[in-house]
């Protein structure tokens, strides 16, 4: 991931400090299956290059999908196609997981917490 991508991440998540993964799991995700959660974390890290310790259950998924705002066409070109591709993969994966667990009625999801619950087949 290039400089502009890192800047985009900083714009979206610069308001917080990343927790160590084990602390984030303990604080926010202790009630979901660890293997499924690890798969979710791997997908986020792969698609976004994001430290999963930045994620919070109440984060709106718009942090991942809202187009960048820039007047620099080079920056737009270097970030937006990757952002759209990653957002598409995020959507594709959650639809697949919802189908796998018979949870299609819980779509669309709007927060990271909702996404993780459907991903892990643990909606309440």
N, C-alpha and C positions, 0 to 999 in steps of 0.2 A: 504494500500500500504506500502510495506516494505522499508527498508533503501536503497536497491539497486535501487528500483523504483524511490525514491526521488533523488538519485544521478543521475539517467538517466535524470529526468526532469531538474535537475540543469545543466547538460551538454547541454541539448537542448535549455533551455530558460534562462540560467544564465546571459546572456548578457543584460538583461533588468529588470526593476522594474515593478511589476504588478500595473496597474492603478486600482482605485476603479471601480467597475462594471458600475456605472452610468456615470462616466467620459469616460470609454471605449465606451459605447453605444453612448454617445453624440459625441465623436470624430470620431468614425469609422462606426457605425451601425445605425445612426439616421434615415436613409431612408428605413429601413426594418421593417416589422410588429413586434411589440414588443413581441407578444405571440409566434410567430415562432422563434424569436431570443432567447427567454427564453428557448424554447424546445431544440434548438441547444446547448446553454450553458449547460443545464442540461445533455445532452448526453456527451459533452466533459468532464464535471466534473465527471460524472459517470464512463466513460471509462478510463480516464487518471488520475483522481485525480488532475487535473490542474486548477489553478486559471485562469479563463477566462480573467482576466485583463492583462494577459501576451500576449494574442493573438493580432496579427496585420493583417490587410487585405492582406499585401504582403508576409506574412509567407508562405514559401513553405510547402506543406503537407508532404514533406520528413522528416520534423522535427518529425512527428508522426509515420512514417512508416519505416525509415531507420534502419536496424538491428544495435544493439549495437556493439561496438568494445571493446572487452575485451579478455584478456588471462586467465581470471578467470572463469572456467567452472561453478562454483556455481553462480556467478553473472549472467552469460549468462542464466543459467537454471531458475533463479528467476525472470528475466526480460523479456527475449525474448518470451516465450510462451504468456505471458500477452500482450506484445506489438503486437504480431501477431494477437491475438484474438481481441484486440481493433482496430487495423488497418482494420481487416476484417469487424468489425461492422461499422466502419466509412464508408467503401466502400458500404456495404449493405444498410445502411441508405440513403446515397446520391442517390443511384440508385432508391430506393423506392420513395424518394421525387421527383426526376426528372420525374419518371413515373407519379406520382400524378399530377404534373403540366404540363405534356407534354413537358418537357425540356430535353429529352434524347440527343438531338443534342449538348447540352452544356457539355456533358461528354466526356472524363474524365476532372475533375477539377484538378488544380495544386496548387492553393493557398487557404488560408483560406477565403479570400474575395470571390473568385469564389464559394467556397463551400457554404458559407452563402447565396449568391445570389440565387443559385439553391435551397438550402434548403428552402428558404423563397419564392421561385417562383418569384423572382424579378431580372431577368437578364436584362441588358441594351443592 
